[in-house]
Amino acid sequence: MRRLLNWVSQISAVTLLNLRTIPERRGASISAMVGVAGVVTVFVAVLSIAEGFRITMTTTGSPDTAIVMRSGSDSEMTSALTVDDTKIIADAPGLARGPRGSLASNELFVIVDVPKRSTGTGANVPLRGVDLTAFDVREKVRIIAGRKFEPGHNEIVVGSGALKEFSGIDLGSKAHFGSMEWDVVGVFDSAGSLAESEIWTDGNILRGVYHRGTTSQAVYAKLASPGAFDTFKDALTADPRLNVKVMRETEYYESQSLAITALVTKLGTMIALLMGVGAVFGALNTMYSAVASRSREIATLRALGFGGSPVVISVLAESLVLALIGGGIGGALAYFVFNGYHTATMNWQTFSQVTFAFRVTPKLLAQGITYSLLMGMIGGLLPSIRAARLSVAAALRDL
């Protein structure tokens, strides 16, 4: 026990000595912290793109809403349902009922070219054909300016995310899609979900403009309760008149986010690893300089009976402190600069733009700090071993 206490006191003494002398090496120390801060800023910022996209997609769905598409389809773009299909779906057990009957919304999904506000270049924006039942099925959707479109009229309502990112669709303006001019009569939001990236209009008008006959691509169905999903699904998949797949809305949109989040996460990690190599070399240089400048102090301590392990731990502690400060600065920069930044990107499964905000979450900040400590550990390991192996006799002869 006494030996342990002596060992701990040696570590404390040497570590405090190292930390107190950091201002004497502030140039090298600041350089190491800036390197780590830069890596953490980029690491967290890039991953916040994937996190923002994922959150937008996964918050879109509701556990008591199902989406029905043609069997074999991986998105609405590749699905097609006939009028008879939609009628059978609307009569299925497990559906909730409203003033207009079954809460089942037959929807059509087309892509229109709308210029971005930032660049003026065209972008693929979803134009969704619905009826007024869609507003009952999607309870998060609410009109925040103007009004809903009137059935039978060439009117559109625009998601708040689309309004921020794209031009020519301001409230009160006229937009040109297909062969028709559309009046923008309303703006809606949906608590940050994917619907805010879309433009909505009357489905029957949209079918006529794009020559889609009477077909739909998907049916969004409000269930009587989340537990009614299996009843609803089994009834439809067992019906010989239908060839459909049934998914919870939450499951569908989560699957839509997998490709882009995986791509961004891999790219962000690769960039951070490459930058991290540079930061580690910076930390190595800083800590080697620190050991060289204190070689006499270390030798004196060793001559007084201090062990090698307290020296190793003290140098590592200094490196970790510098890395921790750098990581904290980098995380703070990423949060204040990028968190909430609004942008749009392509959803490669529907080939349409999705508007979303970067999300710097506590989990990402923790990952950034962890990565900074890892860089500090690697950068301080070799210098700490060198410090412990310093020749006491050679260093003392220089006194």
PAMIPA-72394 format. One record per residue (C-alpha): x, y, z; residue in one letter. Coordinates in steps of 0.25 Angstrom, whole numbers, plus 5000, padded with zeros to 4 digits. Each point is the difference from the previous one (the first is absolute). Layout:
N
+------+------+------+------+
:   c1 :   c2 :   c3 : resn :
+------+------+------+------+
:    X :    Y :    Z :    A :
...
+------+------+------+------+
// end
This chain:
399
+------+------+------+------+
:   c1 :   c2 :   c3 : resn :
+------+------+------+------+
: 5000 : 5000 : 5000 :    M :
: 5011 : 5010 : 5004 :    R :
: 5007 : 4996 : 4986 :    R :
: 4987 : 5003 : 4993 :    L :
: 4999 : 5014 : 5007 :    L :
: 5014 : 5003 : 4997 :    N :
: 4998 : 4997 : 4985 :    W :
: 4987 : 5008 : 4999 :    V :
: 5007 : 5012 : 5007 :    S :
: 5012 : 4999 : 4990 :    Q :
: 4990 : 5000 : 4988 :    I :
: 4993 : 5012 : 5006 :    S :
: 5013 : 5008 : 5002 :    A :
: 5005 : 4997 : 4987 :    V :
: 4987 : 5003 : 4992 :    T :
: 4998 : 5013 : 5008 :    L :
: 5014 : 5004 : 4996 :    L :
: 4998 : 4997 : 4985 :    N :
: 4987 : 5008 : 5000 :    L :
: 5005 : 5012 : 5007 :    R :
: 5011 : 5001 : 4989 :    T :
: 4990 : 5000 : 4988 :    I :
: 5001 : 5015 : 4999 :    P :
: 5015 : 4999 : 4998 :    E :
: 4997 : 4992 : 4987 :    R :
: 4987 : 5007 : 4996 :    R :
: 5004 : 5001 : 4986 :    G :
: 5001 : 4985 : 4998 :    A :
: 4988 : 4997 : 5009 :    S :
: 4991 : 5010 : 4993 :    I :
: 5004 : 4993 : 4986 :    S :
: 4997 : 4987 : 5006 :    A :
: 4986 : 5004 : 5005 :    M :
: 4997 : 5007 : 4987 :    V :
: 5003 : 4988 : 4992 :    G :
: 4991 : 4991 : 5009 :    V :
: 4989 : 5011 : 5000 :    A :
: 5000 : 5000 : 4984 :    G :
: 4999 : 4985 : 4999 :    V :
: 4988 : 5000 : 5011 :    V :
: 4993 : 5011 : 4993 :    T :
: 5000 : 4993 : 4986 :    V :
: 4997 : 4987 : 5006 :    F :
: 4988 : 5005 : 5008 :    V :
: 4995 : 5009 : 4989 :    A :
: 5000 : 4989 : 4989 :    V :
: 4993 : 4990 : 5009 :    L :
: 4990 : 5010 : 5004 :    S :
: 4996 : 5000 : 4985 :    I :
: 4997 : 4985 : 5001 :    A :
: 4993 : 5002 : 5013 :    E :
: 4991 : 5011 : 4995 :    G :
: 4996 : 4992 : 4988 :    F :
: 4997 : 4988 : 5009 :    R :
: 4992 : 5008 : 5010 :    I :
: 4992 : 5007 : 4989 :    T :
: 4997 : 4986 : 4994 :    M :
: 4997 : 4993 : 5013 :    T :
: 4991 : 5010 : 5006 :    T :
: 4991 : 5000 : 4987 :    T :
: 4993 : 4988 : 5003 :    G :
: 4989 : 4996 : 5011 :    S :
: 4999 : 4987 : 5006 :    P :
: 4985 : 5000 : 4998 :    D :
: 5001 : 5003 : 4985 :    T :
: 5003 : 4990 : 4989 :    A :
: 5004 : 5001 : 4986 :    I :
: 4996 : 4991 : 4989 :    V :
: 5007 : 4998 : 4987 :    M :
: 5001 : 4990 : 4989 :    R :
: 5008 : 4987 : 5004 :    S :
: 5014 : 5001 : 4996 :    G :
: 5001 : 5015 : 5000 :    S :
: 5011 : 5007 : 5009 :    D :
: 4994 : 5014 : 4999 :    S :
: 4987 : 5007 : 4995 :    E :
: 5008 : 5003 : 4987 :    M :
: 4999 : 4986 : 4996 :    T :
: 4986 : 4997 : 5005 :    S :
: 4987 : 5000 : 4993 :    A :
: 4986 : 4997 : 5005 :    L :
: 4987 : 4999 : 4993 :    T :
: 4987 : 5006 : 5004 :    V :
: 4994 : 4987 : 5004 :    D :
: 5013 : 4997 : 5008 :    D :
: 4998 : 5013 : 5008 :    T :
: 4985 : 4997 : 5002 :    K :
: 5003 : 4987 : 5006 :    I :
: 5011 : 5006 : 5009 :    I :
: 4990 : 5010 : 5005 :    A :
: 4991 : 4989 : 5005 :    D :
: 5010 : 4992 : 5007 :    A :
: 4998 : 4997 : 5015 :    P :
: 5009 : 5008 : 5010 :    G :
: 4998 : 5014 : 4993 :    L :
: 4996 : 5012 : 5008 :    A :
: 4988 : 5008 : 4995 :    R :
: 4997 : 5014 : 4999 :    G :
: 4989 : 5010 : 4995 :    P :
: 5004 : 4996 : 4985 :    R :
: 5000 : 4985 : 5003 :    G :
: 5012 : 4992 : 5001 :    S :
: 5013 : 5007 : 5003 :    L :
: 5007 : 4995 : 4987 :    A :
: 5007 : 5010 : 4991 :    S :
: 5003 : 4996 : 4986 :    N :
: 5012 : 5007 : 4995 :    E :
: 5008 : 5003 : 4988 :    L :
: 5015 : 5004 : 5000 :    F :
: 5007 : 5008 : 4988 :    V :
: 5012 : 5007 : 4999 :    I :
: 5001 : 5015 : 4996 :    V :
: 5011 : 5009 : 4997 :    D :
: 5001 : 5012 : 5009 :    V :
: 5012 : 5009 : 5001 :    P :
: 5008 : 5001 : 5013 :    K :
: 5001 : 5014 : 5007 :    R :
: 5015 : 4999 : 5002 :    S :
: 5004 : 4996 : 4986 :    T :
: 4989 : 5002 : 4991 :    G :
: 5002 : 4986 : 4994 :    T :
: 4989 : 4990 : 4999 :    G :
: 4997 : 4989 : 5010 :    A :
: 4990 : 4989 : 5001 :    N :
: 4989 : 5003 : 5009 :    V :
: 4989 : 4991 : 5004 :    P :
: 4986 : 5004 : 4995 :    L :
: 4990 : 4991 : 5008 :    R :
: 4986 : 4998 : 4995 :    G :
: 4990 : 4998 : 5012 :    V :
: 4986 : 5003 : 5004 :    D :
: 4996 : 5007 : 5013 :    L :
: 5000 : 4986 : 5007 :    T :
: 5015 : 5002 : 5000 :    A :
: 4999 : 5011 : 5011 :    F :
: 4993 : 4990 : 5009 :    D :
: 5009 : 4989 : 4998 :    V :
: 5013 : 5008 : 5002 :    R :
: 4996 : 5007 : 5013 :    E :
: 5013 : 5008 : 5001 :    K :
: 4997 : 5008 : 4988 :    V :
: 4994 : 5013 : 5002 :    R :
: 4998 : 5013 : 4992 :    I :
: 5009 : 5011 : 5005 :    I :
: 4997 : 5010 : 4989 :    A :
: 4989 : 5002 : 4990 :    G :
: 4990 : 4988 : 4999 :    R :
: 4998 : 4986 : 4995 :    K :
: 4999 : 4998 : 4985 :    F :
: 4985 : 4998 : 4995 :    E :
: 4997 : 4987 : 4993 :    P :
: 4998 : 5001 : 4985 :    G :
: 5009 : 5013 : 4999 :    H :
: 5014 : 5001 : 4995 :    N :
: 5005 : 5005 : 5014 :    E :
: 5012 : 4995 : 5008 :    I :
: 5005 : 5001 : 5014 :    V :
: 5015 : 5000 : 5003 :    V :
: 5008 : 4994 : 5011 :    G :
: 5007 : 5010 : 5009 :    S :
: 5014 : 4993 : 4997 :    G :
: 4997 : 5000 : 4985 :    A :
: 4997 : 5015 : 5001 :    L :
: 5013 : 5003 : 5007 :    K :
: 5008 : 4993 : 4990 :    E :
: 4994 : 5002 : 4987 :    F :
: 4995 : 5012 : 4992 :    S :
: 4988 : 5003 : 4992 :    G :
: 4990 : 4994 : 5010 :    I :
: 4997 : 5011 : 5009 :    D :
: 4987 : 5002 : 5006 :    L :
: 4991 : 5008 : 4990 :    G :
: 5009 : 4997 : 4988 :    S :
: 4997 : 4991 : 4988 :    K :
: 5009 : 4988 : 4997 :    A :
: 5001 : 4992 : 4987 :    H :
: 5000 : 4985 : 5000 :    F :
: 4997 : 4991 : 4989 :    G :
: 4990 : 5007 : 4990 :    S :
: 4993 : 5008 : 5011 :    M :
: 5002 : 5013 : 5008 :    E :
: 4997 : 4997 : 5015 :    W :
: 4996 : 5010 : 5011 :    D :
: 5008 : 5000 : 5013 :    V :
: 4989 : 5001 : 5010 :    V :
: 5006 : 4995 : 5013 :    G :
: 5013 : 4996 : 5008 :    V :
: 5000 : 4988 : 5010 :    F :
: 5010 : 4994 : 5010 :    D :
: 5000 : 4986 : 5006 :    S :
: 5009 : 5001 : 5012 :    A :
: 5013 : 4999 : 4992 :    G :
: 4996 : 4987 : 4992 :    S :
: 5002 : 4997 : 4986 :    L :
: 4987 : 5005 : 4995 :    A :
: 5006 : 5014 : 5002 :    E :
: 5008 : 4998 : 4988 :    S :
: 4988 : 4997 : 4991 :    E :
: 4989 : 5008 : 4992 :    I :
: 4986 : 4995 : 5001 :    W :
: 4988 : 5001 : 4991 :    T :
: 4987 : 4994 : 4996 :    D :
: 5003 : 4986 : 4996 :    G :
: 4989 : 4999 : 4989 :    N :
: 5006 : 5013 : 4993 :    I :
: 5014 : 4994 : 5001 :    L :
: 4996 : 4987 : 4993 :    R :
: 4994 : 5008 : 4989 :    G :
: 5012 : 5009 : 4998 :    V :
: 5010 : 4988 : 5000 :    Y :
: 4991 : 4991 : 4992 :    H :
: 4999 : 4989 : 5012 :    R :
: 4986 : 4996 : 4997 :    G :
: 4994 : 4996 : 5013 :    T :
: 5012 : 4993 : 5007 :    T :
: 5006 : 5003 : 5013 :    S :
: 5014 : 4996 : 5005 :    Q :
: 4998 : 4998 : 5014 :    A :
: 4989 : 5000 : 5011 :    V :
: 5003 : 5007 : 5013 :    Y :
: 4990 : 4994 : 5010 :    A :
: 4998 : 5004 : 5015 :    K :
: 4998 : 4988 : 5009 :    L :
: 4989 : 4999 : 5011 :    A :
: 5012 : 4998 : 5009 :    S :
: 5015 : 4996 : 4998 :    P :
: 4996 : 4986 : 5004 :    G :
: 4991 : 4999 : 4989 :    A :
: 5011 : 4999 : 4990 :    F :
: 5001 : 4985 : 4999 :    D :
: 4985 : 4999 : 4998 :    T :
: 5000 : 5010 : 4989 :    F :
: 5013 : 4994 : 4993 :    K :
: 4995 : 4986 : 5001 :    D :
: 4987 : 5003 : 4994 :    A :
: 5006 : 5007 : 4988 :    L :
: 5012 : 4990 : 4997 :    T :
: 4990 : 4988 : 5001 :    A :
: 4990 : 5006 : 4990 :    D :
: 5002 : 4993 : 4987 :    P :
: 4995 : 5013 : 4993 :    R :
: 5012 : 5008 : 5004 :    L :
: 5015 : 4999 : 4998 :    N :
: 5005 : 5010 : 5010 :    V :
: 5010 : 5002 : 5012 :    K :
: 4996 : 5007 : 5013 :    V :
: 5010 : 5007 : 5009 :    M :
: 4999 : 5009 : 5012 :    R :
: 5003 : 5014 : 4995 :    E :
: 5011 : 5001 : 5010 :    T :
: 5007 : 4987 : 4995 :    E :
: 4998 : 5005 : 4985 :    Y :
: 5007 : 5014 : 5003 :    Y :
: 5011 : 4994 : 5008 :    E :
: 5004 : 4991 : 4989 :    S :
: 5000 : 5012 : 4990 :    Q :
: 5011 : 5006 : 5009 :    S :
: 5009 : 4989 : 5000 :    L :
: 5008 : 5002 : 4987 :    A :
: 5003 : 5015 : 5002 :    I :
: 5003 : 4999 : 5015 :    T :
: 5010 : 4988 : 4998 :    A :
: 5007 : 5008 : 4988 :    L :
: 5002 : 5013 : 5008 :    V :
: 5004 : 4992 : 5013 :    T :
: 5011 : 4992 : 4992 :    K :
: 5005 : 5013 : 4993 :    L :
: 5000 : 5008 : 5013 :    G :
: 5008 : 4989 : 5007 :    T :
: 5010 : 4999 : 4989 :    M :
: 5002 : 5015 : 5000 :    I :
: 5002 : 5000 : 5015 :    A :
: 5009 : 4989 : 5000 :    L :
: 5009 : 5006 : 4990 :    L :
: 5000 : 5014 : 5007 :    M :
: 5002 : 4992 : 5013 :    G :
: 5014 : 4995 : 4995 :    V :
: 5004 : 5014 : 4998 :    G :
: 4995 : 5004 : 5014 :    A :
: 5007 : 4988 : 5006 :    V :
: 5014 : 5005 : 4994 :    F :
: 4997 : 5013 : 5006 :    G :
: 4998 : 4995 : 5013 :    A :
: 5012 : 4991 : 4999 :    L :
: 5009 : 5012 : 4997 :    N :
: 4994 : 5008 : 5011 :    T :
: 5002 : 4989 : 5011 :    M :
: 5014 : 4997 : 4995 :    Y :
: 5004 : 5015 : 5001 :    S :
: 4994 : 5000 : 5014 :    A :
: 5008 : 4987 : 5004 :    V :
: 5013 : 5006 : 4994 :    A :
: 4998 : 5014 : 5007 :    S :
: 4998 : 4993 : 5014 :    R :
: 5010 : 4989 : 4998 :    S :
: 5008 : 5005 : 5012 :    R :
: 4988 : 5001 : 5009 :    E :
: 4996 : 4986 : 4997 :    I :
: 5014 : 4995 : 5002 :    A :
: 5000 : 5007 : 5014 :    T :
: 4987 : 4994 : 5004 :    L :
: 5005 : 4986 : 4995 :    R :
: 5012 : 5002 : 5009 :    A :
: 4992 : 5004 : 5012 :    L :
: 4993 : 4987 : 4999 :    G :
: 4988 : 5002 : 4991 :    F :
: 4996 : 4988 : 4991 :    G :
: 4999 : 4999 : 4985 :    G :
: 4985 : 4998 : 5000 :    S :
: 4996 : 5013 : 5007 :    P :
: 5008 : 5007 : 4989 :    V :
: 4993 : 4992 : 4989 :    V :
: 4987 : 5004 : 5006 :    I :
: 5003 : 5014 : 5002 :    S :
: 5004 : 5002 : 4986 :    V :
: 4988 : 4993 : 4995 :    L :
: 4991 : 5008 : 5009 :    A :
: 5006 : 5013 : 4994 :    E :
: 4997 : 4995 : 4986 :    S :
: 4986 : 4996 : 5004 :    L :
: 4997 : 5014 : 5006 :    V :
: 5005 : 5007 : 4987 :    L :
: 4991 : 4991 : 4992 :    A :
: 4988 : 5001 : 5009 :    L :
: 5001 : 5015 : 4999 :    I :
: 5001 : 4999 : 4985 :    G :
: 4989 : 4991 : 4999 :    G :
: 4991 : 5009 : 5008 :    G :
: 5003 : 5012 : 4991 :    I :
: 4998 : 4991 : 4988 :    G :
: 4986 : 4995 : 5005 :    G :
: 4996 : 5014 : 5004 :    A :
: 5003 : 5006 : 4986 :    L :
: 4993 : 4988 : 4994 :    A :
: 4988 : 5003 : 5008 :    Y :
: 4999 : 5015 : 4999 :    F :
: 5003 : 5000 : 4985 :    V :
: 4993 : 4988 : 4995 :    F :
: 4989 : 4996 : 5009 :    N :
: 4987 : 5004 : 4994 :    G :
: 5006 : 5004 : 4986 :    Y :
: 4989 : 4997 : 4990 :    H :
: 5003 : 4994 : 4986 :    T :
: 4995 : 4989 : 4990 :    A :
: 5006 : 4988 : 4994 :    T :
: 4996 : 4989 : 4991 :    M :
: 4992 : 4988 : 5005 :    N :
: 5006 : 4989 : 4991 :    W :
: 4989 : 4991 : 5002 :    Q :
: 4989 : 5009 : 4994 :    T :
: 5010 : 5010 : 4993 :    F :
: 4993 : 5012 : 5006 :    S :
: 5006 : 5011 : 5009 :    Q :
: 4998 : 4999 : 5015 :    V :
: 5001 : 5012 : 5009 :    T :
: 5006 : 4998 : 5014 :    F :
: 5008 : 5007 : 5010 :    A :
: 5014 : 4996 : 5005 :    F :
: 4999 : 4994 : 5014 :    R :
: 5011 : 5000 : 5010 :    V :
: 4995 : 4991 : 5011 :    T :
: 5006 : 4997 : 5013 :    P :
: 5004 : 4986 : 4995 :    K :
: 5008 : 5006 : 4988 :    L :
: 5007 : 5010 : 5010 :    L :
: 5004 : 4988 : 5009 :    A :
: 5005 : 4993 : 4988 :    Q :
: 5009 : 5012 : 4996 :    G :
: 5005 : 5001 : 5014 :    I :
: 5003 : 4985 : 5001 :    T :
: 5008 : 5002 : 4986 :    Y :
: 5008 : 5012 : 5005 :    S :
: 5004 : 4992 : 5013 :    L :
: 5004 : 4988 : 4991 :    L :
: 5009 : 5010 : 4992 :    M :
: 5006 : 5005 : 5013 :    G :
: 5003 : 4986 : 5005 :    M :
: 5007 : 4996 : 4987 :    I :
: 5007 : 5013 : 4999 :    G :
: 5005 : 4999 : 5014 :    G :
: 5004 : 4986 : 5001 :    L :
: 5013 : 4999 : 4993 :    L :
: 5005 : 5013 : 5007 :    P :
: 4996 : 4995 : 5013 :    S :
: 5008 : 4987 : 4998 :    I :
: 5012 : 5008 : 4996 :    R :
: 4999 : 5009 : 5012 :    A :
: 5000 : 4987 : 5009 :    A :
: 5012 : 4995 : 4993 :    R :
: 5008 : 5013 : 5001 :    L :
: 5014 : 4997 : 5005 :    S :
: 5001 : 5006 : 5014 :    V :
: 5015 : 5001 : 5000 :    A :
: 5001 : 5007 : 4986 :    A :
: 4989 : 5010 : 5004 :    A :
: 5006 : 5003 : 5013 :    L :
: 5014 : 5003 : 4994 :    R :
: 4994 : 5011 : 4992 :    D :
: 4995 : 5007 : 5013 :    L :
+------+------+------+------+
// end
